[in-house]
Every structure is written in C-alpha cells, then in structure tokens.
Amino acid sequence: VAKPLQYLIYQLVGLHPHELKIACDNFLNTPEDLSTIAERTMLELEDYFQHCWHNLDLNERDVVQHVEELSQEATFDPALAIIIQELIRKCLVVRTGESYRYSSQAWANFLSAQL
C-alpha cells in the first residue's frame, strides 16, 4: 500500500478497528482513488457515528464537542476526568501529549455537522 494511501486512511479513521475496516474495504474496492475511498468511507460511517452520538449522555456530548480545547490540566476535575476516560474507552477521543483530540478526522467531520 502506497504511503499517501496509508496516510489518508490513518488521518481519516485513525486506528479505530471498525472505521479502519471500512476504509480498507473501500480501498480494496476502489484502489488508488483516494477521494472515492474517503467519500465512501464517510458515507458508510454515518450510521455508526449516529449510533455513537445518540448513545452519549448530555455531559459526554458537551465534553466531546469541546475536547480539543481541553488540556491535560483539565483532568484535575474528577467528574471531567471520568467523562474523558469514558470517551477514550469508547475510542471517540485520544490523548496526545498534554491535550486531547478526536480519534479520527471522520469523527471530527461528523461532529462538526452536529453543531
């Protein structure tokens, strides 16, 4: 697999197993067409992301919508730390150094449409 394709898949879906499977399936069906792989992957992930979104409680939704604004220091709030850990456990958020980010660009794109 070419490096640009590996990079595209990693940026689009990260390392989440379900998202990665869908992206790789789309690669096998449309090799070398990066835009089609991305479009089909996003389309197929829509229902999955809807499911994830609707199964978050209101506090989790609030935190996930603002997760990129949080720093490691924010986890000194015990209630917030529990919510962040739950979002990490659900593979919706990842910790990078001293901050947090969405687990994938596909999830970030979905969330931006929810606002």
Secondary structure, DSSP 8 states (H G I E B T S, - for coil): --HHHHHHHHHHHTT-HHHHHHHHHHHHHSTT-HHHHHHHHHHHHHHHHHHHHHTS-HHHHHHHHTGGG-BGGGGGSHHHHHHHHHHHHTTSEEEETTEEEES-HHHHHHHHHH-
